[in-house]
Amino acid sequence: MSNITLQIGGRAYTVACAEGEEAHVSALGRSIADKVEQMGGGHSEARQLLFAALLLADELHEARGRPGAPAAAASSESGAATLEAVAERLEKIASALEG
């Protein structure tokens, strides 16, 4: 296992990942950070992470159901599973931070 640090919403989060998956998990973290940045401030950190996870999960859901979706989005079971795991983890973090 490797540990990497993701910068999301101005904070550092250290997460574990399988050897060789560091770049992939870092890219997923950048996607989450981009969503948090797009939403702007005004929400608690927990809410920002929760909303980012929900937005990404919605995009994934739409990509899976779209006819003629790119093969990478439609058939990447490993990538989808990783994104869902990250979303679930962020939801748990958000819940813990809220209370």
C-alpha positions, 0 to 999 in steps of 0.5 A: 500500500502507498499513501498519497496526499490529496489537496481538496478545498485548501486541506490536505488528506492522506489516503492509502491506495494500492501500489501503482495506483497513485497517479490514478487516485491523485487524478480522482482527487483533482476531480474532487478538488475541481468540483469543490472549487467550482462550488465556491465557498459558503458551505462547511467543509463537510458539505463541500465534500458531500456535494462534490461527491454527489456531483461526481456520482451523478456525472458517473451515473449519467455517463453509464446510462448515456447511449453511445457513451465513450467506452472508457466511461461506460466500461471502466469498471475499475475506475468506476469502482474507485470513484464510487469508493472515493465518493463513499469515503468522502460522504463518511468524512463529511458525516463525521465532520458534521457531527 
